[in-house]
Amino acid sequence: MPHNRFDTPHATIWKKTRPTFDHIIPIAKGGGDERSNLQLAHASCNRLKGDRLPDRHSIAT
């Protein structure tokens, strides 16, 4: 289980790809650049999410 949103179960993948910072609450929906609103994401996952709001099950704590 991850300890926080920066310690993900995908840690071994980060060695092969460059993670991106994903805004949990997108800037387009009023989110900011605070650390509490950022999480690491694969670039492809981040693009797929786009500016959609996360559901309550997809946020790592």
C-alpha positions as CSV (number, residue, x, y, z in Angstrom):
1,M,0.0,0.0,0.0
2,P,1.3,3.5,-0.8
3,H,2.4,5.7,2.1
4,N,1.4,8.8,0.3
5,R,0.6,10.0,-3.2
6,F,4.3,10.3,-4.0
7,D,5.1,6.7,-3.0
8,T,3.0,4.7,-5.4
9,P,2.8,0.9,-6.1
10,H,4.1,1.8,-9.6
11,A,7.5,2.8,-8.2
12,T,9.4,0.3,-10.5
13,I,7.9,1.8,-13.6
14,W,9.2,5.3,-12.6
15,K,12.7,3.9,-13.3
16,K,11.8,3.4,-17.0
17,T,9.5,6.4,-17.6
18,R,9.3,10.0,-16.6
19,P,6.5,10.7,-14.2
20,T,4.4,13.8,-14.6
21,F,2.8,15.9,-11.9
22,D,-1.0,15.5,-12.1
23,H,-3.3,18.1,-10.5
24,I,-5.8,16.1,-8.5
25,I,-8.3,18.9,-8.8
26,P,-7.5,20.3,-12.3
27,I,-6.5,23.9,-12.6
28,A,-9.4,24.2,-15.0
29,K,-11.7,23.2,-12.2
30,G,-10.2,25.6,-9.6
31,G,-7.3,23.5,-8.3
32,G,-3.9,25.0,-7.5
33,D,-0.3,24.1,-7.6
34,E,-0.1,23.3,-3.9
35,R,1.7,20.0,-3.0
36,S,-1.5,18.7,-1.5
37,N,-3.1,19.0,-5.0
38,L,-0.3,17.2,-6.8
39,Q,0.3,13.5,-7.4
40,L,2.7,11.6,-9.7
41,A,1.2,10.0,-12.7
42,H,2.4,8.3,-15.9
43,A,2.2,10.8,-18.7
44,S,-0.3,8.7,-20.6
45,C,-2.6,8.3,-17.5
46,N,-2.3,12.1,-16.9
47,R,-3.4,12.8,-20.5
48,L,-6.3,10.3,-20.2
49,K,-7.5,12.0,-17.0
50,G,-7.4,15.4,-18.7
51,D,-9.4,18.0,-16.7
52,R,-11.9,15.5,-15.2
53,L,-12.4,15.6,-11.4
54,P,-11.3,12.4,-9.6
55,D,-13.9,10.2,-8.0
56,R,-13.3,9.6,-4.3
57,H,-11.8,6.1,-4.9
58,S,-9.0,7.3,-7.2
59,I,-7.2,9.7,-4.7
60,A,-4.2,8.1,-2.9
61,T,-3.9,9.3,0.7
